């Protein structure tokens, strides 16, 4: 340490608590950056503190071969402070020049946790989250080494998956504790083009490898993930989903069959409830069960429902308008005639297939394929949210009605989550928003885990994101999104949050229940055959070739006209 630097430390601390001779000796004999202080504590507060750093010492550290020491004192790096016979680990949140002295830097830090000291090496061991004893102003600050970080990020024995490397180290593996992450929900956030889909596929692949008999349901709105899980998952789309229409509850029936609004909608809903209950009651299953409700998942014939509507309309006297009946009947006939709705409103789906359908969707049994990818890209846009609502509600209702059984946890992963659980400004009162909000708030009591993936966290319902115990944030380019995530993350992650706009592709900040302390991670490369089909097209390459365009346009028009 330079004489000037040592004077600065003495000005802040008085006599050097580590011993001036000891510092001088270490500096003269070994040039060991890990054993020399880089700064001093100025001020202490509950979650963080203010420190002074020596610019000369930071420059010395930058030349160190250990990448953790080389970044010591910089924003987002980790430093350690001696408190008695223990080490306190902290994260550097920000920096500014100290106007009172040349070569001085003032920084704020957030405390992460503490650990004991190995007597022989001086490294941290037995690290745990939280702070028992705070340092006093004047305590010396040292760089955290890669060996220290190995102890801190080492698994504590809980089941975990590794997804990449801890920044800035070259070989420390970043782990996620599966039970903690899934037990309290998680969110994966990142702007378009940051590698979000590939990262989601990587995490799900690792979970499937760790739990080959798991039960994972993924809602895929763009048909990206079928390519990633073709060999390890069950791929379901409009060609093989065969989702029975009678699984919808009354609210979902209203979304599909009612076209009116205001007072008219309430009149139509009353008629629909009466006719739907009558149609369900005609099934032999309903007759054996005694009392049923309009929400009971009892099969009924669409033809029976249409006939009951017709009969009720025939009972009207001349003064009563038949318009509500005509509206419902017209919408029902339209859906039955439209080939796009056949995956759900087919006369072939009238049998009682509820057991088989739930077993297929939830992977019970999984037959070695623990994840089902439900591709809703081919579903007509006006009922996409209803289809997602039915699938989400089945997960929730199944969990509620299986409380007396041995728990079978289900992970529901929702891509483009802001479309289904929008904030108050964009809310349309749809059933899918209500059921996903309910799963976020109550799901973990029943063994349901929710995974939300979105590029616009600011468009998500605020209460839903705050229920996610683990937040995995990739680069976010929008100021509103950054502010929203900052509000949802715990206090100790502030220093990391400031680096969100500067993250590279396939890098993320992880904080919350799934990790011991907040970490910055570089994701592993995923094998080609395990990646989702979300690669950006190369305009230069594709626009430099031609041929076959006429036939291509003809084929597209033919598919367009036949609605797929």
Secondary structure as UniProt FT lines:
FT   HELIX           3..13
FT   TURN            17..18
FT   HELIX           20..29
FT   HELIX           33..35
FT   STRAND          39..44
FT   STRAND          48..54
FT   HELIX           55..62
FT   HELIX           67..70
FT   TURN            71..73
FT   TURN            75..76
FT   STRAND          78..83
FT   TURN            84..85
FT   STRAND          86..97
FT   TURN            99..100
FT   TURN            102..103
FT   STRAND          104..117
FT   TURN            119..121
FT   STRAND          124..129
FT   TURN            137..138
FT   STRAND          140..143
FT   HELIX           146..153
FT   STRAND          160..166
FT   TURN            167..168
FT   STRAND          173..177
FT   HELIX           178..183
FT   STRAND          186..189
FT   TURN            192..193
FT   HELIX           196..210
FT   TURN            212..213
FT   STRAND          216..220
FT   TURN            221..222
FT   TURN            225..228
FT   TURN            230..232
FT   STRAND          233..236
FT   TURN            238..240
FT   HELIX           245..247
FT   HELIX           250..257
FT   HELIX           262..281
FT   HELIX           284..289
FT   TURN            294..295
FT   HELIX           302..314
FT   TURN            318..319
FT   HELIX           323..337
FT   HELIX           339..341
FT   TURN            342..344
FT   HELIX           347..350
FT   HELIX           354..362
FT   TURN            367..368
FT   STRAND          371..375
FT   TURN            377..378
FT   HELIX           381..401
FT   TURN            402..404
FT   STRAND          410..415
FT   HELIX           417..419
FT   TURN            424..426
FT   HELIX           431..442
FT   HELIX           443..446
FT   STRAND          448..454
FT   HELIX           457..459
FT   HELIX           462..466
FT   STRAND          470..473
FT   HELIX           479..488
FT   HELIX           491..493
FT   HELIX           494..497
FT   TURN            498..499
FT   HELIX           500..502
FT   TURN            505..506
FT   STRAND          507..512
FT   TURN            513..514
FT   STRAND          519..523
FT   HELIX           528..530
FT   HELIX           539..542
FT   TURN            543..544
FT   HELIX           549..561
FT   TURN            562..563
//
